[in-house]
């Protein structure tokens, strides 16, 4: 007969308190509780006595200031242990080690009823970890080359393995209140607003930016220190957060007295956002792609001829010589005199950005130099950004080949260098994408850092430029980031999207969710990257005629209006040109509207610069879901609108109104299927002004806002200085 092996007990038997925190010991484990700022709790769970300092390293600021023992109280009862500051009470069930957090008023009284904490772990079996061994590829590594949209990459097929260390899969089981809503996680692709009742796979992808940071409608945030792929689930299988590879289970509960302060505390842990250069806040013209120095100069000249403001022009891929993907230098035949080109751009008050890639063709000098230095990821042609030597050499190459010629800002493309789902004709299921990502990254990366490549990549560029060109503020556009990226001059963008109204609708939700990520700068490819439909699953736009189709021009114009109220205002994509004059038609209504919104951006530029300064100085945000700003309970369910800074209410249009069967019949008029009216909610905390009509409106009501193609509903908070 089988015999059950007795399980080790979770009951807390020993409590040790010192300036490092409170250590709760059971037969099975040690729980470390560390307090910061009186309203931030760090929970660490280990089944050894070791809490390795490498956990969260590179993501968290070093030497975070702990509360002294004199600044909190500890009470031991028969059934629970209570740790209190002036703003937070932490209750630990002695029987299981489960943790509950209550928010407190300044006088020490509880914000919540005793049976209703702000945050709670599951009351039983709340923590679990499972040890596994980590190996790296060494010796003879068999690979195959794969042609991808991001260049030719290598995939490891077989390799000898060498033991590196032991790590843990971790799982935190959670208990949510019935009416609790959950937001954040960076940018998930599907456009989900409230994550309750869903499963979310947090790994990096072309159209996904995984940020392990969650905000609850009950007024707390959870920041997990993992840098590995993870899974959140609130389903029939339970409510939990799983991480693939960590030194121990580790997370922060952030519970200040406002949602905005949750973001502020998150940055207190991971770093302040750097201030971008002014030119990053104007209009950015990009497309796939400008092919020569002369084409760039001619494009800027056309902007000036048409009196259209422009701040930054972007050179996408293939700036290098043919066949030298990823080489950080110019093809001199097409770009014969870059310093002169940059000088001429500056004479027109236009700045210059170039795309660079961590993947390099093996024939390129950059690759050969990295291979000789041992600064590539195992067996592949990708820079090892996790390694300081790799970051320094990568920057040195960028400096020698680009920055020394006048390149001042960077588009660090493909900074999630492995996107295995893009190797399939049909899109795999989400769980299959996640597991293929785990497998592919584990062949070449430390599994405990597989989600954070973009963080380290941006760090290398930032540290290099601030050291070698201290007079050039850093601007890095990148497709992948992580908590801490905000320190490094990073603007994230939403990846290679497809031209569909449903995608635009999802992008508005993504803007709201990313506004809760703690990384303040985010943008999109206006009009989507892919416009037409191709063989691969991701090339699936709805407009085979692209800009020749007025239906796409309507979608583009609405996307453009939305993009004008993002931290970076940037046109980009393939399948058709993206300059404003590419969208002319018989009535010019699309062109005229596009130009009018560029000029509107510049009218708002003093306000935008003020917001950027407050983001940097005071840990504020650009994109603010309504519940961040208003106490009105109705706004928790609204993801179709957002605040742009503290004073502008933005209401993007995400559906078609134009009747294209009648379009063009009447010169100068735009026929609509129905009256272009949309539902807009004006939050109750203040009154509002319609930006277009100057009409004053009461807050706390739904209204019908006019939305002809020339306008997107905008409202300004009463009392604003705009």
Secondary structure, DSSP 4 states (H G I P E B T S, - for coil): ---PPPPPP----EEEEETTEEEEE-SS-EEEEEEETTTEEEEEEESSS---TTTTBTTBPSS--PPPGGGSEEEE-SSEEEEE-SSEEEEEETTT--EEEEEB-TTS-BSS-TT--SEEB-SSS-EEEEEEEEEEEEEEEEEEEEEETTEEEEEEEEEEEEEEEEEEEEEEEB---TT--EEEEEE-TT--S--TT-EEEE--BTTBEEEEEEEETTS-EEEE---S-EEEEEETTEEEEEEEEESSEEEEEE--SSHHHHHHHHHHHH-PPPPPPGGGGSEEE--S---SHHHHHHHHHHHHHTT----EEEE-S--S-TT-TT-SS--TTT-S-HHHHHHHHHHTT-EEEEEEESB--TTSHHHHHHHHHT-B-TTSSBB-TTSHHHHHHHHHHHHHHTGGGT--EEEEETSS---GGGGSSSPPPHHHHHHHHHHHHHTTS-GGGTT-HHHHHHHHHHHHHHHH-TTS---EEES---TTGGGGTEEEE--S-B--HHHHHHHHHHHHHHTTSS---EE--BT-SB-SB-SSTT-B-S-TTGGGSHHHHHHHHHHHHHHTTSSSEEE--SSS--SGGGG--SS-HHHHHHHHHHHHHHHTHHHHHHHHHHHHHH---SEE-HHHH---GGGGG--S-EEETTTEEEE---S--B-TTTTTTSTT---BSS--EEEEEE-TTS-EEETTT--EE-SSEEEEEE--TT--EEEEETT---
